[in-house]
Amino acid sequence: MYRFAAIFIAIPLTAQVPAGSWSFGVYGCNPQLTGHYRDSSIIQTELGSIKTDFDIKKDFNLKNSKTSLGIHMDYIGSRFGFSLNYGIHDFAGQSQINREIGVGGQTFYSGMDVTSSLKNTAFDLNGTIKVLRGSSIWLGVDIGIQAWYLDVQAEGVSTANPLAEAITDKVTETVTVPIPQIGLSFGFRGLQNSLELGGKAHFLAYNGAKYTRFVAEARYYVLSWLGVRAFMEIQSLEAPNGSINADVEARLDNSLSGFGIALRW
């Protein structure tokens, strides 16, 4: 799948006619992330049995901790196009959990004060074939790949017994989540090429698991080469128990909106 996507995305660079434009930009945004992950299989360790079960919001109270930064680059030609996005999103949270949870092979018990953080490094590469083309608007078919690199850290402190020494548990875990991107996209250019509108709708379904992604953006070029950009994005991944893995259930909702600048040539 990944090899096919790479070949597909390389088409615009080798088969494009001269008419086309490149753009590069930087942006800032404030993402929102919610969801849960549960692995009902039990891992036996020297300390007993451990299973993975946590909720990003209810257990860790993770919130966006600072403005996320990213870069984007894209090429739009008469028949083909491609886009590349890279962003880093930081979340942090503090909570007192009211149930037993597990993450990264570590169990955190009810009553613990937990301090946690999550860094989501997102990489997105997408290719487009225009199937319908007008003088100012087009509709295309997308295929590509998005990868999330999740770095999770959590520290739990138990002070249930004030006469005893506090018990501290720490865990660090890195997870890579590749998601194929398949769907539709559109674009519009008007006001003497000063205004650009675009959007994507990507869908993926497999054995009961579902993934959706919607992107909308607008750019206005105050000069022929310099513009401002506004965008929003909504993603949802739902994998019921047994759909991807016999023991795994996951739900993840990610949304972000932001502003940036774009250079066009």
N, C-alpha and C positions, 0 to 999 in steps of 0.2 A: 504494500500500500504506500509506504513512504517513498520507495524508489519511483513508483508511478507518478506520485505527486511532484517529485523533484523534476522529472522529465516534463510534466505538464507545465510547471511554472517556468521552466527554461525556454519554452516556446516563444514568449514575447521578446526575449533578448536576441533570438536568432531569426525569427520570421516576421518581424515587425516592419511595416512600411515607414518611411521617414516621418510622416505626420504623427506627432505625439508630443506629450509633455511629461517631464519629471517633476517631482516635488519632494521636498525634505522639510521636516519640521520637528519641533519640540513641544511638549505639552505638560500640563499639570492637571491632576484630577483627584477626587475624593471617592474611593471605592467603598462599597458595602458588601460584606461577605457573611452569609449565614448557611447553616446546614449541619448535617451530622454524618458520622461514619460508625458503622457497627459490624464487627466480625465476630460471629457467634461461635466460631471454632475456638477451642480452649488450648492454650499453650502451657505445657507443664514446665515449670522451672524449679530451682532449688528452694524457692520461697513459697511454692504452691502453684495454683492454676491462675493464669492471666488471660483475659480476653480484651480486645480493643473495643471501646464503646465511649464515644464522647460527642458532645454537641458544641459547635463553635460559639454560639451565642449563649445558650442556657447554662452551660458548664464553665466556659472560659471567659464569657462576656467580652469577646474580642471586638474591638472597634478600630476604625482607621486612626492611626496614631500621628500621621503627618501627611502633608501633601505628596501624592505619588507623582513621580516624574517618568517620562518616557520619550521615545523618539519614533518617528514614522518616516517611511520612504515609499513612494509609489510611482508607477509609470502607467499612463493611460494613452493608448494608441488607437488607431482606427478599427482594429480588429481584436487586439489582445491587450491585456494589462496584468500587472502584478502589484502586490503590496507587502510591505514588511513592517511589523510593529514590535517594539520591545519596551516593556515597562516593569517597574519595581513597585510593589504595593506592600506597605508595612502596617501590621495590626498589632495591638497590644491590649491586655486586659487583666483585671484583678477581680477575684470572686471568692466566695466561700461556698464550696460545692455541698449539695444536700443529698448526694447519692454516690455510690461507688462507681468510678469510671476507670478506664484503662487506655493508655496511649503509649506507643513506643516500647512495649514490653514492661511498662511500669503501672502499678495500680495506685490510684489516689482515692483515699477513703473519705466518707461523708464527714463534714466538719472541718476539712482542711482548708486553709487559706491558700489559694493558688494564684501565682503570678505567671502570666504566659505571654508569648509573642509569636507571631507568624509573619514570615516574609514570603510573598508570592512573586516570583520572577516569571513573567509571562512573555512568551515568544510566539509570534504568529507570522506565517508565510502563506500567501494566498495567490493563486493565479486565476485569471478570468478570461473566458472566451465570449465575445459579444455575439449574441445570436440575433438580436434585433437592433438595428441602427437607424437613427434619424439624424436630422441636421443638428439637433441640440440635445437629444435624449437617447439613451441606449439601455438595453437589458442584456444581462450576461449570465453565464453559468460559472460557478466558482468550484474550485477544488484546492485543498491545501492541508495544512497541519498547524495545530496550535499545541504548545507544550507549556504546562505549568510546573514550576520547580518550587515546592513548598518546603520551607525550613521552619520547623516547629520546635519551640522551647517551652518547657513548663517546669515550675518549681512549686511544690506543695509543702506547706508547713503545718504540722499538727500541734496544737496547744490545748488539747482537750483536758489534759491533766496539768494544772498549773504547778504542781510540785515536782513534776518530772521534766527532764530535758526535752526540748522541742525536737520533734522528728521531722527531718527535711528530706524530701525525695525530689530528684531532678531527672529530667529526660530531655534528650535532643533527638530529633528525627527528621530526615530529609526524604521527601516523596516526589517522584516525577510522574506527572499525569499527561500523557499524550492524547490529543483528541483530534481525529480526522475532521476536516471541514468540507462540507458538501452543501451546495445550495444555490441561491440566486442573488444577483446584485443589480443595481441600476445606478445611472448617473445622469446628471443634467448640467448643462453649461449655458448661461445666458448673460444678459446685460453686458454685451460686448466682451464676453469671456471673463468678466469680473466676478460673477457669482457661480459657484459650483455646489451642487447638492448631490448627495450619494447615500446609499443604504445597502445593507446586506441582510439576508434571511437564510440562516443555515439550519439544517435539520439532520438528525441521525437517530436511527432506531435499530435496536438489536436485541432479540430475545426478551422483550419486555422492558429493556432499558431505553431511556429517551434523553436526547440532548437537543436543546434549541439555543439559538443565538440571534439576536437582532441588533443591528448597528445603524445609526443614522448620524449624518454629519453635514455641516454647511461651512463653506469657505467663502470669504469675500476678500478679493485682492484690491487693496487700495492703490497699489502700483502693479504694473504688469508682472513683477517678479516677487512681490511681498504681500502676504495676506494674513488674515486672522482666521482661526478655525474654532468651531464649537462642535462637540460631539456627545453622544450618549450610547451606552451599550448595556444590554441585558443578556445574561447567560443563565441557563438552568440545566443541571444534570441530575437525573433521577434514575437510580439503579435499585429496583426492589430486590429483596433477598432471593438469590438463586439466578438472577438474570445474567450477571457477569461472572459471579463466583457462587458456589453452592452455599456459602456461609456469610456472604458479604451483602450488606445493605448500606446504600449511600444516597445522600441528597445534598446538592450544593447549588446555591443561588448567588450569583455575583452580578452586581450592577455598578456602573461608574458613569460619570459625566465630567466634562472638563473643557478647558480652553487652551489654545496654543497659537503659535505662529507658524506660517508655512512659506517656504521659498520655492518658487516655480521657475523652471527654465525649459 
